[in-house]
Amino acid sequence: MREGFSWIGHAAFALPRRSVFSLALTTILLLPAAANAGVLSETDLQKVEALKPLFAALMVDLSQTAKRPDIAEVDVNCINSTIQELLQISDELASYEYLIAMDRDIKDSGDNNPMHDLVKFAADKSSAILTSERKRLAQPSDQCARSPVASSKTQETLHVIDTSTTVLTSIRDRL
């Protein structure tokens, strides 16, 4: 398991270990990566770190809700679909995770720090992925849209994606 991701294997997740949250994005890697190279400010680091428990709580909540015996099958199917969408987003973000992880090996903090452009590029592409996937999640099937539990969980998921996108956009804009 990659350093910095030990929290992903938490027993509360009944999901595959593979980058449940590269979705917590590349953002989770921004914290240790930027700390070595000095690319991000302390405020940026705190914002990024705040995403970690947000994503973890979302995945735990979705997973636990889908397992509740009092939840209708349609809700379970919709929630599982949301979980699958999040895993797909995670897979799409994996290459940007790798780019940001490279920052651990580059300690140059001068004006021509190559990590500056690399972090900016990764934040930009990650934001684009999240924006695109948000559009897809915001258009649930009719069945899921009519289901109050599934609809509520979709709104929670969209909120987490929006928060992450805002943080990444803010970081990218300052770089």
Secondary structure by P-SEA (a helix, b strand, c coil): ccccccccccccccccccccccccccccccaaaaaacccccaaaaaaaaaaaaaaaaaaaaaaaaaacccccaaaaaaaaaaaaaaaaaaaaaaaaaaaaaacccccccccccaaaaaaaaaaaaaaaaaaaaaaaaacccccccccaaaaaaaaaaaaaaaaaaaaaaaaaaac
